[in-house]
Amino acid sequence: MSMEENKIFVDSRGSSCPGPIVDLAKAYRNSKVGDTIEIWATDKGIKNDVTAWAQKTGNQVLSIEDQPDKVVVIIKILKR
Amino acid sequence: MGKFGMIVFSGTTDKLMSVGILSQAAASLGEDVEIFVTFWGLLNFVKGDKKLLLPKEFESFGPQLLKSMQEHNVKSWYEMIKGAKEMGAKVYACSLACDLFGFKKEDLDPIVDDIVGAATFISNTENGRVLFI
């Protein structure tokens, strides 16, 4: 049975460390292989933290974009 | 996945904040998190209200710190440990400390999974990293 690949959106703006990573981990639990998770955050640690998270959990960071008011990270779920 | 253990010996809120933050971060990375609460740390894991307690030399920072934590949406250490538990973290109370303070399982906060000895904690965290806080 094939299932559609989903885009999951997580808004962690205003949440301090380790809030964004906790939110990401929660979204990850409800995701499946092939999904992408887009996370918005204002915490300064997010860029390094998502990279560490992806490395540790075997998933892929597709992009990290600095915007004036937030950082936007897109992650591809490769492993569940 | 790795194992991340913490021996929580200290009973002040600042140290417990670290326990909350690290337990949530480690659990988010998929690590097996084990928190072993003992001595002064254990006093925060009995039923009842959690008091703000800072070391004497930093007491004057208390009000400002609380305000700043609210502004930054930082959760309480208790909420953070609860969050880590939702991702599989375990909290164990030290059996010796329970004996010394006269606490039984029913006196402990529901956040505590069980009362165990030091040997169980050491065995559970074998080949993992353990912090003494």
Backbone of each chain as ProteinMPNN parsed JSONL, in Angstrom:
{"seq_chain_A": "MSMEENKIFVDSRGSSCPGPIVDLAKAYRNSKVGDTIEIWATDKGIKNDVTAWAQKTGNQVLSIEDQPDKVVVIIKILKR", "coords_chain_A": {"N_chain_A": [[0.843, -1.191, 0.0], [0.708, 2.093, -0.966], [1.489, 5.272, 0.376], [0.669, 8.707, 0.512], [3.184, 11.248, 0.409], [3.815, 13.458, 3.019], [3.773, 16.953, 3.925], [4.936, 18.395, 6.74], [4.274, 20.929, 9.02], [5.893, 22.933, 11.409], [5.661, 25.297, 13.872], [7.847, 26.905, 15.764], [8.465, 29.352, 16.706], [9.535, 31.756, 19.057], [9.963, 29.939, 21.012], [12.262, 28.747, 23.369], [15.528, 27.149, 23.563], [15.424, 23.811, 24.759], [13.236, 23.863, 23.044], [12.498, 24.046, 20.121], [13.715, 21.705, 19.107], [12.476, 19.752, 20.566], [9.868, 20.094, 19.66], [10.312, 19.376, 17.014], [11.047, 16.686, 17.346], [8.647, 15.654, 18.253], [6.993, 16.053, 16.021], [8.335, 14.414, 14.289], [7.771, 11.898, 15.334], [5.202, 11.524, 14.461], [5.522, 11.247, 11.801], [6.306, 9.853, 8.516], [8.497, 7.835, 6.455], [9.812, 9.704, 3.796], [8.288, 11.919, 4.157], [8.346, 15.526, 4.543], [9.557, 17.853, 6.926], [8.894, 21.07, 7.901], [10.312, 23.568, 9.746], [9.907, 26.433, 11.733], [11.799, 28.752, 13.513], [13.01, 30.801, 16.231], [14.959, 30.585, 18.055], [18.404, 30.798, 18.789], [20.046, 28.587, 18.707], [19.117, 26.79, 16.88], [20.106, 26.144, 14.262], [22.524, 24.647, 14.447], [21.551, 22.704, 16.14], [19.466, 21.32, 14.734], [20.968, 20.161, 12.762], [22.606, 18.432, 14.225], [20.587, 16.82, 15.257], [19.526, 15.642, 12.934], [21.719, 14.19, 12.006], [22.078, 12.379, 14.066], [19.629, 10.99, 14.086], [19.497, 9.998, 11.584], [18.345, 11.358, 9.45], [17.696, 13.9, 6.874], [18.866, 17.177, 6.398], [17.452, 19.433, 4.347], [17.421, 22.147, 3.761], [18.541, 25.194, 5.285], [17.444, 28.206, 6.135], [18.183, 31.546, 6.692], [16.115, 34.012, 7.761], [14.968, 37.434, 8.124], [13.364, 37.567, 10.439], [13.244, 35.011, 11.431], [14.39, 31.549, 11.432], [14.259, 29.197, 8.87], [13.857, 25.825, 8.483], [14.168, 22.915, 6.553], [13.466, 19.526, 6.56], [14.096, 16.257, 5.479], [12.509, 13.205, 5.889], [14.094, 10.258, 6.274], [14.311, 8.005, 7.66], [12.683, 5.917, 9.976]], "CA_chain_A": [[0.0, 0.0, 0.0], [1.527, 3.305, -0.986], [0.84, 6.408, 1.017], [1.136, 10.01, 0.038], [4.187, 11.891, 1.253], [3.237, 14.659, 3.616], [4.577, 18.083, 4.387], [4.517, 18.715, 8.105], [4.737, 22.271, 9.384], [6.052, 23.141, 12.848], [5.996, 26.688, 14.213], [8.478, 26.967, 17.094], [8.917, 30.717, 16.966], [9.315, 32.196, 20.435], [10.287, 28.864, 21.943], [13.699, 28.708, 23.643], [16.202, 25.853, 23.616], [15.457, 22.97, 23.566], [11.879, 23.819, 22.506], [12.339, 23.681, 18.713], [14.107, 20.31, 18.862], [11.408, 18.942, 21.155], [8.754, 20.172, 18.707], [10.717, 18.58, 15.85], [10.98, 15.265, 17.726], [7.225, 15.292, 18.314], [6.514, 15.973, 14.634], [9.007, 13.235, 13.727], [7.049, 10.707, 15.797], [3.979, 11.369, 13.666], [5.85, 11.317, 10.378], [6.741, 8.593, 7.915], [9.593, 7.996, 5.496], [9.409, 10.448, 2.603], [7.691, 13.198, 4.561], [9.261, 16.614, 4.89], [9.137, 18.674, 8.056], [9.382, 22.453, 7.834], [10.234, 24.145, 11.085], [10.234, 27.857, 11.892], [12.276, 28.977, 14.876], [13.742, 32.038, 16.519], [16.053, 30.238, 18.978], [19.68, 30.913, 18.078], [20.728, 27.291, 18.618], [18.385, 25.882, 15.987], [20.839, 25.688, 13.061], [23.398, 23.541, 14.834], [20.764, 21.644, 16.779], [18.777, 20.466, 13.749], [22.009, 19.397, 12.065], [22.942, 17.334, 15.141], [19.415, 15.934, 15.342], [19.417, 14.883, 11.683], [22.839, 13.265, 11.984], [21.826, 11.36, 15.096], [18.448, 10.179, 13.798], [19.604, 9.453, 10.229], [17.509, 12.096, 8.504], [18.469, 14.832, 6.045], [18.493, 18.592, 6.359], [17.431, 19.876, 2.941], [17.821, 23.558, 3.705], [18.444, 26.056, 6.461], [17.405, 29.558, 5.573], [18.116, 32.678, 7.617], [15.247, 35.122, 7.363], [15.162, 38.512, 9.106], [12.629, 37.367, 11.689], [13.218, 33.602, 11.834], [15.158, 30.59, 10.636], [13.372, 28.183, 8.296], [14.604, 24.593, 8.23], [13.377, 21.846, 5.935], [14.091, 18.232, 6.819], [13.49, 15.112, 4.783], [12.523, 12.022, 6.759], [14.633, 9.102, 5.558], [14.374, 6.868, 8.584], [11.714, 5.974, 11.071]], "C_chain_A": [[0.884, 1.25, 0.0], [0.753, 4.459, -0.367], [1.468, 7.699, 0.517], [2.177, 10.584, 0.997], [3.674, 13.248, 1.727], [4.272, 15.737, 3.873], [4.048, 18.435, 5.765], [5.103, 20.071, 8.47], [4.772, 22.437, 10.902], [6.457, 24.597, 13.101], [6.53, 26.745, 15.636], [8.961, 28.368, 17.418], [8.592, 31.112, 18.404], [9.658, 31.152, 21.469], [11.807, 28.774, 22.108], [14.209, 27.281, 23.669], [15.763, 25.079, 24.841], [14.105, 22.861, 22.864], [11.756, 23.396, 21.047], [12.691, 22.213, 18.411], [13.069, 19.342, 19.444], [10.206, 18.918, 20.204], [9.05, 19.318, 17.462], [10.587, 17.083, 16.153], [9.535, 14.786, 17.784], [6.649, 15.124, 16.908], [7.071, 14.712, 13.966], [8.261, 11.948, 14.102], [5.796, 10.44, 14.978], [4.248, 11.372, 12.17], [6.136, 9.925, 9.834], [7.828, 8.892, 6.872], [9.073, 8.694, 4.233], [8.783, 11.785, 2.934], [8.772, 14.286, 4.665], [8.669, 17.391, 6.07], [9.757, 20.055, 7.867], [9.208, 23.07, 9.206], [10.678, 25.599, 11.078], [10.665, 28.076, 13.332], [12.994, 30.306, 14.999], [14.899, 31.776, 17.485], [17.373, 30.187, 18.2], [20.386, 29.578, 17.881], [20.204, 26.394, 17.519], [19.243, 25.309, 14.852], [21.753, 24.506, 13.383], [22.602, 22.364, 15.402], [20.055, 20.741, 15.768], [19.782, 19.603, 12.99], [22.413, 18.188, 12.916], [21.813, 16.315, 15.207], [19.344, 15.031, 14.108], [20.512, 13.818, 11.591], [22.564, 12.065, 12.892], [20.675, 10.431, 14.708], [18.469, 9.628, 12.366], [18.678, 10.104, 9.215], [18.313, 13.202, 7.833], [17.942, 16.264, 6.143], [18.572, 19.051, 4.905], [17.868, 21.327, 2.826], [17.674, 24.228, 5.059], [18.517, 27.485, 5.938], [17.235, 30.611, 6.666], [17.18, 33.725, 7.059], [15.35, 36.197, 8.438], [14.516, 38.213, 10.468], [12.622, 35.92, 12.177], [14.204, 32.781, 11.005], [14.171, 29.528, 10.148], [14.218, 26.961, 7.922], [13.668, 23.569, 7.59], [14.154, 20.535, 6.04], [13.335, 17.148, 6.081], [13.617, 13.891, 5.708], [12.936, 10.8, 5.934], [14.508, 7.821, 6.38], [13.328, 7.025, 9.667], [12.035, 4.895, 12.099]], "O_chain_A": [[1.717, 1.422, 0.89], [-0.455, 4.604, -0.556], [2.643, 7.75, 0.154], [2.077, 10.436, 2.215], [3.175, 14.06, 0.948], [5.465, 15.473, 4.016], [2.866, 18.734, 5.936], [6.288, 20.325, 8.253], [3.803, 22.121, 11.593], [7.479, 25.061, 12.595], [5.768, 26.648, 16.599], [9.784, 28.547, 18.316], [7.501, 30.833, 18.901], [9.649, 31.433, 22.668], [12.547, 28.731, 21.125], [13.436, 26.329, 23.782], [15.733, 25.669, 25.92], [13.849, 21.88, 22.166], [10.991, 22.481, 20.743], [12.056, 21.569, 17.576], [12.818, 18.269, 18.895], [9.606, 17.868, 19.97], [8.172, 18.638, 16.932], [10.086, 16.314, 15.333], [9.233, 13.653, 17.411], [5.912, 14.176, 16.638], [6.388, 14.041, 13.193], [8.138, 11.031, 13.29], [5.375, 9.295, 14.815], [3.324, 11.485, 11.365], [6.2, 8.948, 10.581], [8.04, 10.037, 6.473], [8.037, 8.322, 3.682], [8.748, 12.685, 2.095], [9.953, 13.992, 4.852], [7.454, 17.558, 6.186], [10.968, 20.195, 7.698], [8.109, 23.096, 9.76], [11.701, 25.946, 10.488], [9.987, 27.643, 14.264], [13.509, 30.858, 14.027], [15.729, 32.658, 17.708], [17.452, 29.617, 17.112], [21.229, 29.445, 16.993], [20.784, 25.342, 17.25], [19.126, 24.13, 14.519], [21.752, 23.496, 12.68], [22.931, 21.199, 15.179], [20.047, 19.521, 15.933], [19.489, 18.465, 12.622], [22.546, 17.074, 12.411], [22.047, 15.107, 15.213], [19.132, 13.824, 14.217], [20.266, 12.693, 11.156], [22.788, 10.911, 12.526], [20.732, 9.229, 14.967], [17.572, 8.882, 11.975], [18.275, 9.475, 8.237], [19.475, 13.423, 8.175], [16.747, 16.522, 5.993], [19.649, 19.053, 4.309], [18.598, 21.693, 1.904], [16.809, 23.88, 5.862], [19.527, 27.907, 5.373], [16.287, 30.576, 7.451], [17.432, 34.271, 5.985], [15.776, 35.906, 9.556], [15.061, 38.565, 11.514], [12.053, 35.631, 13.23], [14.767, 33.256, 10.02], [13.352, 29.026, 10.919], [15.168, 27.061, 7.145], [12.532, 23.383, 8.027], [15.324, 20.446, 5.666], [12.105, 17.122, 6.059], [14.692, 13.596, 6.23], [12.225, 10.371, 5.026], [14.59, 6.711, 5.855], [13.115, 8.112, 10.202], [11.336, 4.772, 13.104]]}, "seq_chain_B": "MGKFGMIVFSGTTDKLMSVGILSQAAASLGEDVEIFVTFWGLLNFVKGDKKLLLPKEFESFGPQLLKSMQEHNVKSWYEMIKGAKEMGAKVYACSLACDLFGFKKEDLDPIVDDIVGAATFISNTENGRVLFI", "coords_chain_B": {"N_chain_B": [[20.616, 3.292, 19.657], [21.977, 5.908, 21.775], [22.686, 6.098, 25.345], [21.677, 8.209, 27.961], [22.398, 9.321, 31.003], [21.495, 10.776, 34.164], [22.534, 11.69, 37.335], [20.814, 13.039, 39.805], [21.63, 14.918, 42.258], [21.693, 17.386, 43.483], [19.527, 19.867, 44.943], [18.572, 22.323, 44.169], [16.74, 24.761, 42.24], [17.98, 25.837, 39.962], [19.83, 23.898, 39.147], [18.082, 21.839, 38.629], [16.767, 22.861, 36.454], [18.679, 22.537, 34.467], [18.664, 19.766, 34.355], [16.099, 19.337, 33.367], [16.243, 20.588, 30.811], [18.376, 19.209, 29.537], [17.395, 16.589, 29.641], [15.154, 16.707, 28.009], [16.325, 17.495, 25.578], [18.071, 15.328, 25.039], [16.244, 13.204, 24.923], [14.807, 14.017, 22.707], [16.64, 13.564, 20.729], [16.473, 10.927, 20.521], [17.676, 9.386, 22.451], [18.086, 6.994, 25.135], [16.902, 8.018, 28.072], [17.786, 8.285, 31.416], [16.985, 9.181, 34.618], [18.24, 9.578, 37.749], [17.272, 10.177, 40.888], [18.443, 11.533, 43.876], [19.331, 12.082, 47.313], [19.424, 15.559, 48.072], [18.255, 16.236, 45.735], [16.152, 14.446, 45.544], [14.227, 15.512, 47.245], [12.715, 17.231, 45.727], [11.12, 15.6, 44.32], [8.984, 14.578, 45.631], [5.463, 14.33, 46.396], [3.474, 17.277, 45.9], [3.689, 20.945, 45.933], [6.149, 22.558, 43.857], [8.905, 24.242, 44.926], [10.635, 27.371, 44.352], [14.033, 27.388, 44.573], [17.107, 28.697, 45.193], [20.739, 28.712, 45.094], [22.379, 30.25, 47.852], [24.264, 32.314, 47.118], [23.324, 33.187, 44.681], [20.789, 34.02, 45.018], [19.65, 36.583, 44.749], [19.199, 36.864, 42.082], [16.868, 35.611, 41.532], [14.035, 36.772, 41.155], [14.392, 38.247, 38.73], [15.285, 36.275, 37.033], [13.086, 34.531, 36.917], [11.235, 36.171, 35.63], [12.5, 36.576, 33.202], [12.552, 33.963, 32.262], [9.853, 33.51, 31.821], [9.393, 35.359, 29.781], [10.908, 34.244, 27.75], [9.54, 31.986, 27.216], [10.293, 29.667, 28.629], [9.891, 26.522, 29.945], [8.915, 25.07, 33.131], [11.207, 23.104, 35.15], [9.957, 20.778, 35.888], [7.854, 20.454, 34.052], [9.428, 20.118, 31.805], [10.778, 17.701, 32.308], [8.562, 16.055, 32.374], [7.822, 16.257, 29.693], [10.045, 15.024, 28.52], [9.655, 12.488, 29.484], [7.403, 11.733, 28.06], [8.621, 11.125, 25.75], [9.905, 8.865, 26.377], [11.741, 8.946, 28.518], [12.994, 7.971, 31.759], [12.374, 8.153, 35.26], [13.978, 7.573, 38.236], [13.898, 6.943, 41.713], [16.278, 7.056, 44.29], [16.866, 4.288, 46.322], [18.154, 4.182, 48.8], [18.25, 6.898, 49.616], [15.496, 7.336, 49.797], [14.907, 5.704, 51.973], [16.423, 7.008, 53.965], [15.191, 9.514, 54.138], [12.717, 8.686, 54.776], [10.739, 8.195, 52.832], [8.097, 6.644, 51.067], [6.955, 4.769, 48.163], [4.39, 5.799, 47.637], [4.597, 8.369, 48.609], [6.0, 9.728, 46.757], [6.254, 11.859, 43.856], [4.098, 11.473, 41.013], [5.65, 11.517, 38.743], [7.85, 10.004, 39.138], [9.107, 6.898, 38.224], [9.898, 4.565, 39.543], [11.33, 3.075, 42.527], [14.687, 2.508, 42.893], [17.895, 0.835, 43.303], [21.352, 1.997, 43.414], [22.891, 0.27, 41.9], [21.179, -0.72, 39.936], [20.713, 1.568, 38.408], [23.317, 2.091, 37.467], [23.782, -0.207, 36.015], [21.72, 0.025, 34.102], [22.614, 2.219, 32.636], [24.866, 1.424, 31.382], [27.646, 1.679, 29.233], [26.774, 4.14, 28.43], [26.454, 7.771, 28.65], [26.96, 9.535, 31.634], [25.875, 12.041, 33.802], [26.673, 13.825, 36.769], [24.73, 15.698, 38.697]], "CA_chain_B": [[20.702, 4.666, 20.158], [22.784, 6.085, 22.973], [22.047, 6.224, 26.656], [22.051, 9.446, 28.624], [21.966, 9.231, 32.394], [21.796, 11.893, 35.054], [22.345, 11.499, 38.768], [20.392, 14.353, 40.293], [21.954, 14.976, 43.685], [21.409, 18.745, 43.97], [18.1, 20.123, 45.122], [18.173, 23.687, 43.845], [15.98, 24.87, 40.993], [18.863, 26.096, 38.822], [20.379, 22.618, 38.697], [16.97, 21.057, 38.074], [16.511, 23.401, 35.116], [19.617, 21.839, 33.573], [18.18, 18.389, 34.198], [14.942, 19.41, 32.481], [16.668, 20.939, 29.454], [19.175, 18.119, 28.969], [16.585, 15.376, 29.461], [14.319, 16.903, 26.817], [17.169, 17.505, 24.381], [18.549, 13.967, 24.79], [15.102, 12.386, 24.503], [14.469, 14.447, 21.349], [17.602, 12.938, 19.82], [16.194, 9.493, 20.518], [18.489, 8.668, 23.435], [17.416, 6.455, 26.321], [17.226, 8.933, 29.165], [17.532, 7.754, 32.76], [17.243, 10.195, 35.644], [18.311, 8.943, 39.062], [17.199, 11.281, 41.843], [18.92, 11.112, 45.184], [19.598, 13.114, 48.322], [18.655, 16.816, 48.028], [17.459, 16.166, 44.509], [14.938, 13.658, 45.809], [13.236, 16.336, 47.952], [11.847, 17.865, 44.725], [10.349, 14.562, 43.626], [7.875, 14.1, 46.463], [4.209, 14.984, 46.016], [3.274, 18.633, 46.419], [4.15, 22.079, 45.13], [7.588, 22.676, 43.657], [9.333, 25.589, 45.343], [11.853, 27.934, 43.741], [15.112, 27.348, 45.561], [18.378, 29.014, 44.534], [21.87, 28.764, 46.013], [22.46, 31.546, 48.564], [25.029, 33.361, 46.431], [22.621, 33.654, 43.47], [19.392, 34.242, 45.381], [19.157, 37.882, 44.305], [18.836, 36.765, 40.664], [15.595, 34.882, 41.444], [12.897, 37.434, 40.499], [14.738, 38.602, 37.354], [15.381, 35.017, 36.297], [11.721, 34.048, 36.692], [10.626, 37.047, 34.646], [13.171, 36.291, 31.939], [12.112, 32.64, 31.81], [8.501, 33.673, 31.268], [9.51, 36.09, 28.517], [11.487, 33.346, 26.754], [8.717, 30.767, 27.149], [10.996, 28.504, 29.171], [8.994, 25.761, 30.818], [9.508, 24.682, 34.417], [11.961, 21.845, 35.043], [9.009, 19.683, 36.038], [7.187, 20.286, 32.746], [10.408, 19.61, 30.832], [10.983, 16.264, 32.573], [7.339, 15.389, 31.91], [7.946, 16.205, 28.231], [11.041, 13.994, 28.202], [9.03, 11.186, 29.778], [6.509, 11.41, 26.937], [9.487, 10.564, 24.707], [10.504, 7.625, 26.868], [12.667, 9.095, 29.652], [12.572, 7.324, 33.013], [12.838, 8.795, 36.49], [14.068, 6.615, 39.33], [14.304, 7.48, 43.01], [17.3, 6.257, 44.968], [16.235, 3.57, 47.431], [18.789, 4.568, 50.071], [17.767, 8.237, 49.985], [14.098, 7.176, 50.222], [14.962, 5.166, 53.343], [16.959, 8.012, 54.884], [14.193, 10.565, 54.344], [11.46, 8.06, 55.171], [9.733, 8.259, 51.757], [7.638, 5.419, 50.409], [6.527, 5.004, 46.774], [3.182, 6.638, 47.59], [4.941, 9.756, 48.94], [6.734, 10.321, 45.635], [5.502, 12.462, 42.76], [3.81, 10.483, 39.946], [6.681, 11.595, 37.701], [8.851, 8.975, 39.462], [8.666, 5.599, 37.725], [10.126, 3.473, 40.495], [12.444, 3.227, 43.474], [15.706, 1.499, 42.559], [19.213, 1.011, 43.918], [22.4, 2.551, 42.546], [23.37, -0.774, 40.988], [20.245, -0.776, 38.802], [20.987, 2.735, 37.56], [24.626, 1.896, 36.818], [23.579, -1.26, 35.02], [20.862, 0.556, 33.027], [23.303, 3.228, 31.829], [26.131, 0.851, 30.92], [28.089, 2.175, 27.924], [26.176, 5.431, 28.128], [27.089, 8.903, 29.32], [26.247, 9.86, 32.867], [26.25, 13.293, 34.463], [26.339, 13.981, 38.181], [24.276, 17.097, 38.783]], "C_chain_B": [[21.467, 4.735, 21.473], [21.963, 6.157, 24.254], [22.574, 7.476, 27.332], [21.491, 9.418, 30.04], [22.325, 10.471, 33.181], [21.53, 11.474, 36.485], [22.029, 12.876, 39.331], [20.533, 14.371, 41.808], [21.53, 16.318, 44.284], [19.911, 19.005, 44.033], [17.667, 21.519, 44.754], [17.607, 23.77, 42.423], [16.879, 25.09, 39.78], [19.431, 24.793, 38.249], [19.277, 21.763, 38.05], [16.572, 21.555, 36.687], [17.416, 22.702, 34.09], [19.15, 20.423, 33.307], [17.008, 18.365, 33.218], [15.352, 19.628, 31.031], [17.409, 19.771, 28.803], [18.337, 16.861, 28.736], [15.706, 15.512, 28.216], [15.142, 16.85, 25.534], [17.621, 16.092, 24.04], [17.415, 13.065, 24.304], [14.696, 12.734, 23.071], [15.395, 13.833, 20.311], [17.434, 11.425, 19.786], [17.025, 8.693, 21.507], [17.595, 8.078, 24.538], [17.842, 7.309, 27.506], [16.824, 8.316, 30.503], [17.92, 8.813, 33.779], [17.148, 9.517, 37.01], [18.338, 10.039, 40.118], [17.537, 10.789, 43.241], [19.166, 12.331, 46.07], [18.771, 14.39, 48.158], [17.789, 16.859, 46.78], [16.121, 15.487, 44.754], [13.83, 14.502, 46.453], [12.284, 17.051, 46.991], [10.924, 16.863, 44.041], [9.345, 13.869, 44.548], [6.625, 14.859, 46.035], [4.137, 16.387, 46.6], [3.866, 19.686, 45.517], [5.665, 22.104, 45.024], [8.01, 24.109, 43.979], [10.557, 26.046, 44.556], [12.923, 28.023, 44.824], [16.422, 27.59, 44.832], [19.516, 28.971, 45.55], [21.977, 30.177, 46.591], [23.139, 32.651, 47.747], [24.335, 33.905, 45.185], [21.161, 34.012, 43.742], [18.815, 35.533, 44.814], [18.741, 37.867, 42.83], [17.42, 36.198, 40.468], [14.489, 35.58, 40.674], [13.168, 37.748, 39.024], [14.756, 37.351, 36.463], [13.987, 34.478, 35.949], [11.042, 34.845, 35.586], [11.188, 36.72, 33.253], [12.737, 34.936, 31.371], [10.724, 32.705, 31.193], [8.556, 34.331, 29.892], [10.03, 35.182, 27.397], [10.727, 32.038, 26.617], [9.47, 29.522, 27.606], [10.063, 27.805, 30.156], [9.691, 25.46, 32.14], [10.252, 23.364, 34.241], [11.021, 20.652, 35.1], [8.299, 19.386, 34.712], [8.151, 19.691, 31.715], [10.672, 18.115, 31.049], [9.747, 15.478, 32.126], [7.368, 15.214, 30.391], [8.926, 15.121, 27.8], [10.463, 12.608, 28.435], [8.065, 10.755, 28.67], [7.302, 10.814, 25.782], [10.291, 9.384, 25.251], [11.459, 7.736, 28.036], [12.09, 8.428, 30.897], [13.149, 8.082, 34.2], [12.815, 7.76, 37.611], [14.52, 7.316, 40.604], [15.267, 6.499, 43.664], [16.696, 5.592, 46.211], [16.838, 3.954, 48.786], [18.278, 5.931, 50.537], [16.312, 8.175, 50.447], [14.042, 6.662, 51.657], [15.378, 6.252, 54.334], [15.949, 9.118, 55.177], [12.836, 10.002, 54.776], [10.363, 8.144, 54.126], [9.394, 6.865, 51.25], [7.177, 5.789, 48.998], [5.346, 5.964, 46.719], [3.447, 8.102, 47.985], [5.528, 10.484, 47.736], [5.793, 10.856, 44.562], [5.259, 11.401, 41.672], [4.835, 10.481, 38.809], [7.763, 10.522, 37.91], [8.319, 7.61, 39.036], [8.806, 4.498, 38.768], [11.219, 3.866, 41.482], [13.448, 2.122, 43.16], [17.011, 1.789, 43.312], [20.215, 1.548, 42.906], [22.863, 1.528, 41.51], [22.488, -0.872, 39.742], [20.522, 0.367, 37.839], [22.296, 2.543, 36.787], [24.515, 0.841, 35.722], [22.776, -0.747, 33.823], [21.612, 1.513, 32.098], [24.664, 2.73, 31.321], [26.413, 1.296, 29.481], [27.416, 3.48, 27.498], [26.971, 6.55, 28.786], [26.271, 9.257, 30.544], [26.787, 11.156, 33.459], [25.847, 13.23, 35.925], [25.997, 15.452, 38.39], [23.877, 17.438, 40.217]], "O_chain_B": [[21.587, 3.741, 22.189], [20.737, 6.26, 24.24], [23.769, 7.767, 27.282], [20.279, 9.482, 30.25], [23.325, 11.134, 32.906], [20.455, 10.971, 36.815], [22.878, 13.767, 39.331], [19.661, 13.898, 42.537], [21.073, 16.39, 45.425], [19.133, 18.433, 43.27], [16.517, 21.887, 44.993], [17.941, 22.976, 41.544], [16.586, 24.593, 38.693], [19.503, 24.612, 37.034], [19.51, 21.065, 37.064], [16.102, 20.784, 35.85], [16.977, 22.331, 33.001], [19.227, 19.933, 32.18], [16.927, 17.494, 32.351], [14.869, 18.94, 30.131], [17.115, 19.39, 27.67], [18.541, 16.149, 27.752], [15.533, 14.554, 27.463], [14.732, 16.252, 24.539], [17.564, 15.691, 22.877], [17.598, 12.262, 23.389], [14.289, 11.857, 22.309], [15.002, 13.608, 19.166], [18.176, 10.728, 19.095], [17.082, 7.466, 21.423], [16.513, 8.588, 24.828], [19.011, 7.313, 27.891], [15.686, 7.886, 30.695], [19.057, 9.284, 33.794], [16.113, 8.958, 37.373], [19.33, 10.76, 40.232], [17.007, 9.788, 43.722], [19.197, 13.466, 45.595], [17.543, 14.32, 48.11], [16.713, 17.455, 46.783], [15.09, 15.909, 44.23], [12.645, 14.246, 46.239], [11.18, 17.436, 47.379], [10.047, 17.249, 43.268], [8.913, 12.744, 44.295], [6.715, 15.904, 45.391], [4.68, 16.648, 47.673], [4.461, 19.385, 44.482], [6.377, 21.73, 45.956], [7.524, 25.063, 43.371], [11.396, 25.241, 44.148], [12.727, 28.66, 45.859], [16.815, 26.807, 43.966], [19.285, 29.172, 46.743], [21.701, 31.165, 45.911], [22.651, 33.78, 47.69], [24.709, 34.965, 44.683], [20.394, 34.273, 42.815], [17.643, 35.586, 44.442], [18.014, 38.753, 42.381], [16.849, 36.293, 39.381], [14.033, 35.067, 39.652], [12.303, 37.548, 38.171], [14.309, 37.369, 35.316], [13.746, 34.028, 34.829], [10.366, 34.286, 34.722], [10.45, 36.606, 32.274], [12.576, 34.781, 30.16], [10.444, 32.056, 30.185], [7.862, 33.92, 28.963], [9.64, 35.331, 26.238], [11.202, 31.096, 25.983], [9.301, 28.445, 27.034], [9.523, 28.423, 31.074], [10.911, 25.582, 32.25], [9.977, 22.601, 33.315], [11.254, 19.637, 34.444], [8.163, 18.231, 34.307], [7.763, 18.882, 30.872], [10.777, 17.355, 30.087], [9.86, 14.384, 31.573], [6.991, 14.165, 29.868], [8.677, 14.39, 26.841], [10.74, 11.671, 27.685], [7.927, 9.567, 28.381], [6.757, 10.097, 24.942], [11.263, 8.961, 24.627], [11.952, 6.714, 28.514], [10.875, 8.332, 31.069], [14.27, 8.587, 34.147], [11.783, 7.153, 37.898], [15.406, 8.17, 40.579], [15.09, 5.283, 43.597], [16.09, 6.262, 47.048], [16.13, 4.04, 49.788], [17.918, 6.102, 51.702], [15.929, 8.879, 51.382], [13.232, 7.125, 52.46], [14.777, 6.404, 55.398], [15.853, 9.602, 56.305], [11.919, 10.757, 55.101], [9.182, 8.163, 54.472], [10.27, 6.027, 51.035], [7.025, 6.967, 48.675], [5.299, 6.844, 45.859], [2.617, 8.973, 47.724], [5.55, 11.715, 47.699], [4.679, 10.362, 44.39], [6.107, 10.539, 41.439], [4.877, 9.546, 38.009], [8.496, 10.177, 36.983], [7.224, 7.209, 39.43], [7.956, 3.613, 38.874], [11.93, 4.853, 41.293], [13.101, 0.941, 43.161], [17.186, 2.865, 43.883], [19.962, 1.555, 41.702], [23.187, 1.885, 40.378], [22.984, -1.08, 38.634], [20.563, 0.179, 36.623], [22.357, 2.808, 35.586], [25.086, 0.987, 34.641], [23.105, -1.042, 32.674], [21.289, 1.611, 30.914], [25.503, 3.521, 30.888], [25.524, 1.287, 28.629], [27.489, 3.869, 26.332], [28.015, 6.317, 29.396], [25.041, 9.277, 30.5], [27.997, 11.339, 33.597], [24.815, 12.659, 36.276], [26.853, 16.329, 38.276], [23.469, 18.566, 40.492]]}, "name": "protein", "num_of_chains": 2, "seq": "MSMEENKIFVDSRGSSCPGPIVDLAKAYRNSKVGDTIEIWATDKGIKNDVTAWAQKTGNQVLSIEDQPDKVVVIIKILKRMGKFGMIVFSGTTDKLMSVGILSQAAASLGEDVEIFVTFWGLLNFVKGDKKLLLPKEFESFGPQLLKSMQEHNVKSWYEMIKGAKEMGAKVYACSLACDLFGFKKEDLDPIVDDIVGAATFISNTENGRVLFI"}
